[in-house]
Amino acid sequence: MSRSRKEKNQSQNKTAAIIFILAFVLCSIFIVAKTNVQVPAAGKTMMFFLSPFQKTFSWFGGGVSELSGSVEEMQNLQSENETLREEVKKLRAENLNASEALSENQRLRALLGYKQNATQFDMVAASIVGRESVTWSSVVTINRGLLDGVADNMAVVTELGLVGHIVEAGLNTSKVQLILDPRSSVGTLIQRPESRVAGIVEGDINNPNAPKMVNIPKDADVKEDDMIVTSGFGGVYPKGIVVGKIKEIHNDEGGLLKHGIVATTVNFEKLEDVAVIIESREAPPDPLPPVIQSEANTEVDAAELAKQMELSKQVQQEVRDRVKQAQIQQLEQAKQSGGGTAN
């Protein structure tokens, strides 16, 4: 039992001696590395044996210092990288806002230019704020209503051409039926002077993006690329507003009529801003001349024709008066029932 204790004491003594030697070596290396003290020959001999350890610890210390500097540099780079990312996001957002503002400015400038040139119309600008999901390409909602002077059956346009007409005016918003709607019908004329063929442009349920001009006599002078404008009949659409152009012509069943596929001048897929025609000061359109039977050599009484023209003008004026009266009534009813809230 005493022998085991003796061996244990010897082992502890050896461990203590090794620790002492290591501590002595480390202290010596530290002192020599940090001072320039002159040592005697015996010290030089000791330094000779200690120099490998000194180099090793110097290399290790330099590596630790260099690693610490690299870690700090990486942290700084990471911080700068995060700052740059935030700046890039901010610049991208500013660029997006600037592009959107520029696009809106260009659209509004074009619409303002049209309003200034079309002096025969009083118009109010509006923006599209919604589309009906069921009839996405047929009915849209604008941010103008009765309080802005908008009423049912007013024409809606852009600088490029006809859009549609108001079908439901609320206090602050209104619904617009586009000319693409199959329920829509617009009296039109071929703009070409030597043609002036009349017809009706209506939406095509089988081709939602391209309406058609119908009720064209088979032998009528209508060609591809002919421009189509509103005829002014009906009291909703003023005369002379561009609708589109004929891109295809097809014969109807029965052989008496034909129809033309219309490429609209307005791009309805990109439609964002419009103008509502509040008032039109243009002269009402001339009535269509009566059909004269040449074989029977019938003569048209000039006085009777003038009487018909005057009657037509009176009818047009009555239509305008009814529209204005309806606008006033709608505004009064909406104020009484809605209390100033938007539909």
Steps between C-alpha positions, in 0.01 A plus 500: 500500500795735583664405172196613303499829688870543427446446125216749508721760669773445240249549219379824655857620539572430134189687395595796716852500356369499143261785578784697661728446200227603256420808707868589513536456124192712427613775733845502346355521150270784603782697664735458207232582246390817678841642605834579341704421820858383443552151643826324593651203319309247712181681419591491130546124525156473654360724230645271238293213634194717555498668158290227328234540767519876470448484122211261545323720752575813294346335194200388704454849648526660157246256361257575779544875445453461124192279551351757736558773242340286227192434714460870570543581131237240407258652750558844352447366147178329607374823655588696185332234287175530700514878465550471125211255470268743679615782273438283192147418620432867563634600158293230330185621676576861406565397140172306488308797639670734257418274205136474609477877546655556157256257338203665671629844403525397134146358499352807667689734268357318198149517647543869584617568146185334365280706733667820384461413132142371522356841586147388406492276809500566874674203661603375841800269539460172688700192590389138487479362853335163438384239253209262538634147534216343303520750214868594531528640148151654487438718807744710702465738796640855498562737792257770386127528563202730540692738722743551211224567247493144361161346409363195323542476120802730482773400255841393631812551288878522498732695273507190276128453455170374637488291819129461580229677699380541859238240595480563875607826662549506877598792718876452472540204264336386178481187287602519136379254237777454246436476129635144527186399690261290285215708645655820367410659165651811345377678190800544269614617158786412270718812518620483140328790313402298196345229716321634814322166537298475823496200729489392864803393705418245768694262720554143388444234765723261303784753470508713819794715385369597155150639440342493156322746274170344391206580271724593207339446157686238300583738214590795730835674450683364804864391488759364734688772694203739471478717813172495694359799693182555699204623296342702783156339475335377818590789732773315695816522292590832334587492133855450374665306784742239365398140571753294303563362154376210292749214503284224347175485299265199498169431327201419719275202444233579245730703277334842550726642771859483614691595812849624578728397785618816675846564643432762768737794533476471880703222661249380758747264666717800601216741571563705816388862449195629313293815452122534534331739255278711727374736232521513120465825307522348155216531251270196484567268209310541177222244454555217259350588160182314403533213256399620150359243260677586174292260294178679594659840428376632836599859586562605857324816609768742625264654753413157641868410530575825684209430732641155580843646570354758736299230677815292540683793661213551741510132597874522563456805722223328694729202559769729639249676724376166634856389574572817695171477689569135585842601631346758734237254623758227563715739700207613717379143559849380586551780751164427666545122518876459533580787731823572312642146493641347183325214318 
